[in-house]
Amino acid sequence: MTRGSRTLLFVLAATAANILITAAAFVLLLVLYGLSLGRILPPGAAAPAIILCFIAAVLLSAFVYKKGLDWARKKWRLEEKLGFSPKRD
C-alpha cells in the first residue's frame, strides 16, 4: 500500500470519526437540553437551543478531533507512515 492510499484511508476514517463524534455530541446535548431547560422553557424556545447545541457539538468535536489526532500522531508516528507533517519548517 502506498503512502498516498494510506493517507487517503486515514483521512476518510478520521472524517467519518469526526462526523460520528459530532452526531453523538449533538444528540447528547439535545438530551441534556430536553431533561433540563426543555421542561422549563416554552416550546417556541427550542429552535435557538437546537442551534446552540449544534454549534457546541461542532466545537466539541473539533476539540476532540485535534486531541485525538495529536495522540495518534505521537503513538503511531503518523508523519513517517502517512508522509505528511502538520508543521512546516
ROKE-697180 format. One record per atom (N, C-alpha, C): x, y, z; chain; residue number from 1; atom name; residue in one letter. Coordinates in Angstrom, 1 decimal, m for minus. Atoms other than C-alpha are relative to their C-alpha. Last residue first. Layout:
N
TORLUM       x       y       z  chain  resi  name  resn
TORLUM       X       Y       Z      A   NUM    CA     a
...
This chain:
89
TORLUM       x       y       z  chain  resi  name  resn
TORLUM    m1.2    m0.7    m0.5      A    89     N     d
TORLUM     9.7    24.3     8.9      A    89    CA     d
TORLUM     0.6     0.7    m1.2      A    89     C     d
TORLUM    m0.8    m0.3     1.2      A    88     N     r
TORLUM     6.1    23.3     8.0      A    88    CA     r
TORLUM     1.2     0.8     0.5      A    88     C     r
TORLUM    m0.9    m1.2    m0.3      A    87     N     k
TORLUM     4.4    21.7    11.0      A    87    CA     k
TORLUM     0.9     0.2    m1.2      A    87     C     k
TORLUM     0.8    m1.2    m0.2      A    86     N     p
TORLUM     1.4    19.5    10.1      A    86    CA     p
TORLUM     0.9     1.2     0.2      A    86     C     p
TORLUM    m0.3    m0.6    m1.3      A    85     N     s
TORLUM     3.7    16.8     8.7      A    85    CA     s
TORLUM    m0.8     1.3     0.1      A    85     C     s
TORLUM     0.3    m1.4    m0.1      A    84     N     f
TORLUM     2.8    14.4     5.9      A    84    CA     f
TORLUM     0.3     0.5     1.4      A    84     C     f
TORLUM    m0.8    m0.9     0.9      A    83     N     g
TORLUM     4.1    11.1     4.7      A    83    CA     g
TORLUM    m0.4     1.5     0.1      A    83     C     g
TORLUM     0.9    m0.6     0.9      A    82     N     l
TORLUM     1.5     8.7     6.1      A    82    CA     l
TORLUM     0.7     1.0    m0.9      A    82     C     l
TORLUM     0.9     0.9     0.7      A    81     N     k
TORLUM     3.7     6.3     7.9      A    81    CA     k
TORLUM    m0.8     0.6    m1.1      A    81     C     k
TORLUM    m0.9     0.9     0.8      A    80     N     e
TORLUM     6.6     8.6     8.9      A    80    CA     e
TORLUM    m0.9    m0.9    m0.8      A    80     C     e
TORLUM    m0.7    m0.7     1.0      A    79     N     e
TORLUM     4.3    11.5     9.9      A    79    CA     e
TORLUM     0.8    m0.9    m0.8      A    79     C     e
TORLUM     0.8    m0.1     1.3      A    78     N     l
TORLUM     1.9     9.1    11.6      A    78    CA     l
TORLUM     0.8     0.7    m1.0      A    78     C     l
TORLUM    m1.0    m0.7     0.9      A    77     N     r
TORLUM     4.4     8.1    14.4      A    77    CA     r
TORLUM    m0.6     0.2    m1.4      A    77     C     r
TORLUM    m0.3     0.8     1.2      A    76     N     w
TORLUM     1.9     5.6    15.9      A    76    CA     w
TORLUM     0.9     0.7    m1.0      A    76     C     w
TORLUM     0.0     1.4    m0.3      A    75     N     k
TORLUM     1.6     7.0    19.5      A    75    CA     k
TORLUM     0.5    m0.9    m1.2      A    75     C     k
TORLUM    m1.2     0.3    m0.9      A    74     N     k
TORLUM     2.7    10.6    18.8      A    74    CA     k
TORLUM     0.0    m1.5     0.2      A    74     C     k
TORLUM    m1.2    m0.4     0.6      A    73     N     r
TORLUM     0.4    11.2    15.8      A    73    CA     r
TORLUM     1.2    m0.4     0.8      A    73     C     r
TORLUM    m0.3     1.0     1.0      A    72     N     a
TORLUM    m2.4     9.2    17.4      A    72    CA     a
TORLUM     1.3     0.3    m0.7      A    72     C     a
TORLUM    m0.3     1.2    m0.7      A    71     N     w
TORLUM    m2.4    11.5    20.5      A    71    CA     w
TORLUM     0.4    m1.1    m1.0      A    71     C     w
TORLUM    m1.3    m0.2    m0.7      A    70     N     d
TORLUM    m2.2    14.7    18.4      A    70    CA     d
TORLUM     0.4    m1.3     0.7      A    70     C     d
TORLUM    m1.0     0.0     1.0      A    69     N     l
TORLUM    m5.0    13.4    16.2      A    69    CA     l
TORLUM     1.4     0.2     0.6      A    69     C     l
TORLUM    m0.1     1.4     0.5      A    68     N     g
TORLUM    m7.2    12.5    19.2      A    68    CA     g
TORLUM     1.1    m0.1    m1.1      A    68     C     g
TORLUM    m0.7     0.7    m1.0      A    67     N     k
TORLUM    m6.6    16.0    20.7      A    67    CA     k
TORLUM     0.3    m1.5    m0.4      A    67     C     k
TORLUM    m1.3    m0.5    m0.1      A    66     N     k
TORLUM    m7.5    17.7    17.5      A    66    CA     k
TORLUM     0.8    m0.8     1.0      A    66     C     k
TORLUM    m0.7     0.4     1.2      A    65     N     y
TORLUM   m10.6    15.5    16.9      A    65    CA     y
TORLUM     1.5     0.5     0.1      A    65     C     y
TORLUM    m0.3     1.4    m0.2      A    64     N     v
TORLUM   m11.8    16.0    20.5      A    64    CA     v
TORLUM     0.8    m0.5    m1.2      A    64     C     v
TORLUM    m1.0     0.1    m1.1      A    63     N     f
TORLUM   m11.5    19.8    20.1      A    63    CA     f
TORLUM     0.4    m1.5     0.2      A    63     C     f
TORLUM    m1.3    m0.5     0.5      A    62     N     a
TORLUM   m13.2    19.8    16.7      A    62    CA     a
TORLUM     1.1    m0.1     1.1      A    62     C     a
TORLUM    m0.6     1.0     0.9      A    61     N     s
TORLUM   m15.9    17.5    18.1      A    61    CA     s
TORLUM     1.3     0.5    m0.6      A    61     C     s
TORLUM    m0.5     1.1    m0.9      A    60     N     l
TORLUM   m16.6    19.9    21.0      A    60    CA     l
TORLUM     0.7    m1.1    m0.9      A    60     C     l
TORLUM    m1.2    m0.4    m0.7      A    59     N     l
TORLUM   m16.8    22.9    18.6      A    59    CA     l
TORLUM     0.6    m1.1     0.9      A    59     C     l
TORLUM    m1.1    m0.2     1.0      A    58     N     v
TORLUM   m19.2    21.1    16.3      A    58    CA     v
TORLUM     1.3     0.4     0.7      A    58     C     v
TORLUM    m0.4     1.3     0.4      A    57     N     a
TORLUM   m21.3    19.9    19.2      A    57    CA     a
TORLUM     1.1     0.1    m1.0      A    57     C     a
TORLUM    m0.8     0.6    m1.1      A    56     N     a
TORLUM   m21.5    23.4    20.7      A    56    CA     a
TORLUM     0.6    m1.4    m0.4      A    56     C     a
TORLUM    m1.3    m0.7     0.0      A    55     N     i
TORLUM   m22.6    24.8    17.4      A    55    CA     i
TORLUM     0.9    m0.6     1.1      A    55     C     i
TORLUM    m0.8     0.4     1.2      A    54     N     f
TORLUM   m25.3    22.1    17.1      A    54    CA     f
TORLUM     1.4     0.7     0.0      A    54     C     f
TORLUM    m0.5     1.3    m0.2      A    53     N     c
TORLUM   m26.5    22.6    20.7      A    53    CA     c
TORLUM     0.9    m0.5    m1.2      A    53     C     c
TORLUM    m1.1     0.0    m0.9      A    52     N     l
TORLUM   m26.7    26.3    20.1      A    52    CA     l
TORLUM     0.6    m1.3     0.3      A    52     C     l
TORLUM    m1.1    m0.6     0.7      A    51     N     i
TORLUM   m28.8    25.8    17.0      A    51    CA     i
TORLUM     1.2     0.1     0.9      A    51     C     i
TORLUM    m0.5     1.0     0.9      A    50     N     i
TORLUM   m31.1    23.4    18.9      A    50    CA     i
TORLUM     1.2     0.6    m0.8      A    50     C     i
TORLUM    m0.7     1.0    m0.8      A    49     N     a
TORLUM   m31.5    25.9    21.8      A    49    CA     a
TORLUM     0.6    m1.1    m0.9      A    49     C     a
TORLUM    m1.4    m0.6    m0.4      A    48     N     p
TORLUM   m32.3    28.7    19.4      A    48    CA     p
TORLUM     0.8    m1.0     0.8      A    48     C     p
TORLUM    m0.8    m0.3     1.2      A    47     N     a
TORLUM   m35.1    26.5    17.8      A    47    CA     a
TORLUM     1.4     0.6     0.4      A    47     C     a
TORLUM    m0.8     1.2     0.3      A    46     N     a
TORLUM   m36.4    25.1    21.2      A    46    CA     a
TORLUM     0.9     0.3    m1.2      A    46     C     a
TORLUM    m1.4    m0.3    m0.2      A    45     N     a
TORLUM   m37.6    28.5    22.5      A    45    CA     a
TORLUM     0.9    m1.2    m0.4      A    45     C     a
TORLUM    m0.6    m0.9     1.0      A    44     N     g
TORLUM   m41.0    28.1    20.9      A    44    CA     g
TORLUM     1.4     0.3     0.2      A    44     C     g
TORLUM    m0.5     0.8     1.2      A    43     N     p
TORLUM   m41.7    25.0    23.0      A    43    CA     p
TORLUM     0.5     0.9    m1.1      A    43     C     p
TORLUM     1.1     0.3     0.9      A    42     N     p
TORLUM   m41.8    27.2    26.2      A    42    CA     p
TORLUM     0.5    m0.7    m1.3      A    42     C     p
TORLUM     0.3    m1.0     1.1      A    41     N     l
TORLUM   m38.9    26.9    28.6      A    41    CA     l
TORLUM    m1.1    m0.4    m0.9      A    41     C     l
TORLUM     0.3    m1.3    m0.5      A    40     N     i
TORLUM   m38.9    24.9    31.8      A    40    CA     i
TORLUM    m0.5     1.0    m1.1      A    40     C     i
TORLUM     1.2     0.2    m0.9      A    39     N     r
TORLUM   m39.0    21.2    30.7      A    39    CA     r
TORLUM    m0.5     1.4     0.5      A    39     C     r
TORLUM     1.2     0.3     0.8      A    38     N     g
TORLUM   m36.7    21.9    27.8      A    38    CA     g
TORLUM    m1.2    m0.2     0.8      A    38     C     g
TORLUM     0.7    m1.2     0.4      A    37     N     l
TORLUM   m34.2    23.6    30.2      A    37    CA     l
TORLUM    m1.3    m0.3    m0.9      A    37     C     l
TORLUM    m0.2    m1.2    m0.9      A    36     N     s
TORLUM   m33.2    20.4    31.9      A    36    CA     s
TORLUM    m0.9     1.2    m0.5      A    36     C     s
TORLUM     0.1     0.4    m1.4      A    35     N     l
TORLUM   m34.0    16.9    30.5      A    35    CA     l
TORLUM     0.1     1.2     1.0      A    35     C     l
TORLUM     1.4     0.5    m0.2      A    34     N     g
TORLUM   m34.7    18.1    27.0      A    34    CA     g
TORLUM    m0.2    m0.3     1.4      A    34     C     g
TORLUM     0.9    m1.1     0.1      A    33     N     y
TORLUM   m31.5    20.2    27.0      A    33    CA     y
TORLUM    m1.4    m0.4     0.3      A    33     C     y
TORLUM    m0.2    m0.8    m1.2      A    32     N     l
TORLUM   m29.4    17.3    28.2      A    32    CA     l
TORLUM    m1.0     1.2     0.0      A    32     C     l
TORLUM     0.6     0.7    m1.1      A    31     N     v
TORLUM   m31.0    15.1    25.5      A    31    CA     v
TORLUM     0.2     0.8     1.3      A    31     C     v
TORLUM     1.5    m0.1     0.1      A    30     N     l
TORLUM   m30.2    17.7    22.9      A    30    CA     l
TORLUM    m0.7    m0.7     1.1      A    30     C     l
TORLUM     0.4    m1.3    m0.5      A    29     N     l
TORLUM   m26.6    17.9    24.2      A    29    CA     l
TORLUM    m1.5     0.3    m0.2      A    29     C     l
TORLUM    m0.2    m0.1    m1.5      A    28     N     l
TORLUM   m26.2    14.2    24.0      A    28    CA     l
TORLUM    m0.4     1.3     0.5      A    28     C     l
TORLUM     1.1     0.7    m0.7      A    27     N     v
TORLUM   m27.7    14.1    20.5      A    27    CA     v
TORLUM     0.1     0.1     1.5      A    27     C     v
TORLUM     1.2    m0.7     0.2      A    26     N     f
TORLUM   m25.3    16.8    19.3      A    26    CA     f
TORLUM    m1.2    m0.7     0.7      A    26     C     f
TORLUM     0.0    m1.2    m0.8      A    25     N     a
TORLUM   m22.3    15.2    20.9      A    25    CA     a
TORLUM    m1.3     0.8    m0.1      A    25     C     a
TORLUM     0.2     0.5    m1.4      A    24     N     a
TORLUM   m23.1    11.8    19.3      A    24    CA     a
TORLUM    m0.1     1.2     0.9      A    24     C     a
TORLUM     1.4     0.5    m0.2      A    23     N     a
TORLUM   m23.6    13.5    15.9      A    23    CA     a
TORLUM    m0.2    m0.5     1.4      A    23     C     a
TORLUM     0.9    m1.2     0.0      A    22     N     t
TORLUM   m20.3    15.5    16.2      A    22    CA     t
TORLUM    m1.5    m0.5     0.2      A    22     C     t
TORLUM    m0.1    m0.7    m1.3      A    21     N     i
TORLUM   m18.4    12.4    17.3      A    21    CA     i
TORLUM    m0.9     1.2     0.0      A    21     C     i
TORLUM     0.7     0.8    m1.1      A    20     N     l
TORLUM   m19.8    10.4    14.4      A    20    CA     l
TORLUM     0.1     0.7     1.3      A    20     C     l
TORLUM     1.5    m0.1     0.2      A    19     N     i
TORLUM   m18.9    13.1    11.9      A    19    CA     i
TORLUM    m0.7    m0.7     1.1      A    19     C     i
TORLUM     0.3    m1.3    m0.4      A    18     N     n
TORLUM   m15.3    13.3    13.3      A    18    CA     n
TORLUM    m1.5     0.2    m0.1      A    18     C     n
TORLUM     0.0     0.0    m1.4      A    17     N     a
TORLUM   m15.0     9.5    13.1      A    17    CA     a
TORLUM    m0.4     1.4     0.5      A    17     C     a
TORLUM     1.1     0.8    m0.5      A    16     N     a
TORLUM   m16.0     9.5     9.5      A    16    CA     a
TORLUM    m0.1     0.1     1.5      A    16     C     a
TORLUM     1.2    m0.8     0.3      A    15     N     t
TORLUM   m13.6    12.3     8.7      A    15    CA     t
TORLUM    m1.2    m0.7     0.5      A    15     C     t
TORLUM     0.0    m1.1    m0.9      A    14     N     a
TORLUM   m10.7    10.5    10.5      A    14    CA     a
TORLUM    m1.3     0.8    m0.2      A    14     C     a
TORLUM     0.3     0.5    m1.3      A    13     N     a
TORLUM   m11.5     7.3     8.6      A    13    CA     a
TORLUM    m0.1     1.1     1.0      A    13     C     a
TORLUM     1.4     0.5     0.1      A    12     N     l
TORLUM   m11.6     9.1     5.2      A    12    CA     l
TORLUM    m0.4    m0.5     1.4      A    12     C     l
TORLUM     0.9    m1.2     0.1      A    11     N     v
TORLUM    m8.4    11.0     6.0      A    11    CA     v
TORLUM    m1.4    m0.4     0.0      A    11     C     v
TORLUM    m0.1    m0.7    m1.3      A    10     N     f
TORLUM    m6.6     7.8     7.2      A    10    CA     f
TORLUM    m1.0     1.2     0.0      A    10     C     f
TORLUM     0.8     0.8    m1.0      A     9     N     l
TORLUM    m7.8     5.9     4.1      A     9    CA     l
TORLUM     0.0     0.6     1.3      A     9     C     l
TORLUM     1.4    m0.1     0.4      A     8     N     l
TORLUM    m6.5     8.7     1.8      A     8    CA     l
TORLUM    m0.9    m0.8     1.0      A     8     C     l
TORLUM     0.5    m1.4    m0.4      A     7     N     t
TORLUM    m3.2     8.9     3.7      A     7    CA     t
TORLUM    m1.4     0.1    m0.3      A     7     C     t
TORLUM     0.1     0.0    m1.5      A     6     N     r
TORLUM    m2.7     5.1     3.4      A     6    CA     r
TORLUM    m0.5     1.3     0.5      A     6     C     r
TORLUM     1.2     0.8    m0.4      A     5     N     s
TORLUM    m3.5     5.3    m0.3      A     5    CA     s
TORLUM    m0.2    m0.1     1.5      A     5     C     s
TORLUM     1.2    m0.7     0.4      A     4     N     g
TORLUM    m1.0     8.1    m0.8      A     4    CA     g
TORLUM    m1.3    m0.7     0.3      A     4     C     g
TORLUM     0.3    m1.1    m1.0      A     3     N     r
TORLUM     1.7     6.4     1.2      A     3    CA     r
TORLUM    m1.3     0.8    m0.3      A     3     C     r
TORLUM    m0.8    m1.2     0.1      A     2     N     t
TORLUM     1.4     3.4    m1.0      A     2    CA     t
TORLUM    m0.3     1.0     1.1      A     2     C     t
TORLUM     0.9    m1.2     0.0      A     1     N     m
TORLUM     0.0     0.0     0.0      A     1    CA     m
TORLUM     0.9     1.2     0.0      A     1     C     m
